[in-house]
């Protein structure tokens, strides 16, 4: 019994030692990576959080009085060699909730026209966020891409028809910077931005 306990302790200490060595080697590797890419991790994290907050405000402003619901708040990630990607999830079918006791209507029905109108309105607001806040992403190089991925969930239960969509807005940081602070910035950006929907 004592021998098993001793073996467990030795295994635990060995495991902790390997974990600590890995952590220390990672700590030395990270500054080297920062030097190669020129990215300051703390600054990048702060810039991403500011952009996330701007996206969150735009989403809440779009859906404050409608049955659409933000399921997953915007989260951003800096991908070396690509740029920054922000993603979030919205359920656009929250007006009707199926329960074991039948359907419960929390709001008037969400018509296809309302869905389309709200998605277009949100798209415009997201482009406005890019126009107003894109220059705040200073840790990105001009060749990097800024992408916003919107996942639209349009069902409540697995047995319902799947009308889910994914919308991707992307633009090069160089194009954001080239637009400057002109009054027509938003209109120009709307023309230049790449949109993929599937």
N, C-alpha and C positions, 0 to 999 in steps of 0.2 A: 504494500500500500504506500509506504514511504518512498519507495523507489519510483513508483508511477508519478507521485506528486513532484518528486525531484525532476523527473524527465519532462513533465509538463512545464515546470518553471524554466528549465534550460531551453525548451522550445520557444517559450514566450519571450525570453530574453534574446534569443537568436533572431526571432521574428522582429522584435523591436529594433534590434541593431541593423538588420537589413532595411527596415522601413526608414530609420534615421539616416542611413547612408544614402538611400535613394532620394530622400528629401534634401540632404545637403548637396548631392550632385546636381539635383534639379535646380537648387538655389543658385549654383554657380553657372549652370547652363542658361538660365533665364536672362541674366544681364548680357551674356554673349549674344543671345538671340535679339535682345533689344538693340545692341550695338549694330548688328547686321541689318536690321529692318528700320532702325531709327525711330521706333515706336516707344513712347513712354507709357507704360502700362497704366499708371495712376491717371494720367491725363486722358488717355483713350477711354478708360472706364467712366470718367466724369463726363466726357463729351457724349458718350453713348447714353448715359443716364439722362442727360439734358434732352437729348433727342427723343428718348422714350417718353419723357414727360410731355413733350410737345405733341407727340403722336396720341398719347392717352387723352389729352385735352381735346384734340380734333375728333376723336372717336366719341367721346362723351357728349360733345356739342352736337354731333350728328344724330345720336340715338337717345338723347335725354327724354324725349316725349314719345318714343315709339316702343313697340314690343321687342325690338332687336336687343340682344343682350351680349355684352362683352364677356366672353367666357375665359379668355386668357389674355392678360394685359400684354402690351408690346414688350418684347425682349430683343435686345440687340447683341450681335456678336461680331467681333473683328476677325476676319479670316485672312491670314497672311497670303499675299499674292492675288487676292480677289478684291477685298474691300470690306464694307460693313453691310450686314443684313439684319433687318428688323422684321419680326413676324408676330402675328396675333391671331386669335380665333374669335369669331363672332357667330352666335346662333341667331339666325334670322327667322326662326320658326317658334318663338317663345309665346306667341299669342295663344296657341292651343297646346295644352299639356295633357297627354294621355295618362290616366290613372287607372287603377283596378276598378274604379267606380264609374268610369266613362271619361269623356273629354271635359276638361275644365278650360273655359275661355277667360284668360286674364286680360285681354284687350280685344278690340275688334279684329276681324280676320286680316291677315297680311296678304294682300292681293299681289299678283305678279307685277303689276304696275308700281305698287308701293316699293316692293323689293328692288326693282330696277332703279327707281328714282333715288332711293336711299343709298344704293351702292354707288351710283354716279355722284351723288352729293359727297359721299365719303371719299371717293377717288379724288374729287376736286380739292377737298380739304387736305388730303395726304400730299398732293402736289404743292399746295400752299405751304405745308410744313417743310417740304424739301426746299422751296424757294426761300422761306424765311429763316431756316435753321441749318441748311446744308453747309454754309460757310463756317459753322461751329465745329465741324468735324475736321479739325486741323491735323490730326494724326494720320490722315489718309493722304496718299500721294495722288497726283493728278490722273494717273492711269488706273486708279482704283474705282470700283463701282459701288454706288449706294443703291441698295435694294430694299423694297418694302414688300413683304409677303403677307397677304390677307387670306386667311382660310375662312370660308363661309360655310357654316354647317346649317343644313336646311332640313333637318328631321329630328324627331325626339326619341324614337325607338328603332332598334335594328330592323324590325319588320316593315317599317315605312319606306316608301320609295326614296332613293338617295338622289337628292338634287344638290349635293355639295359642290362647291366651286373653289378654285384657287385663283387668286389674282396677284400678279407680280408686276410691280412698277420698278424700273431700274434706269439709272443714268450714270454716266461717268462723272467723277468728281471734277474733272477738268471742265466739263460743260456747265456744271453748277457754278464754278468759279468764273467762267467766261461771261456769264450773264450779268455779273456785277449786281448793283442795287437799283437797276432801272425800274420805272413804273410798270413797264411791260414785261417784267421778269417772269411773272406767273404765266402769262399767255405764251411766251416763248418756251418756257419750260414744259408747258402742257403739249406743245407741238413736238418737242425733242424727246420727251420721255418714252421709253419703250414699255409697252404694256402687253403682257401675256395673260390670257385667261383660259382656263381649262377645267 
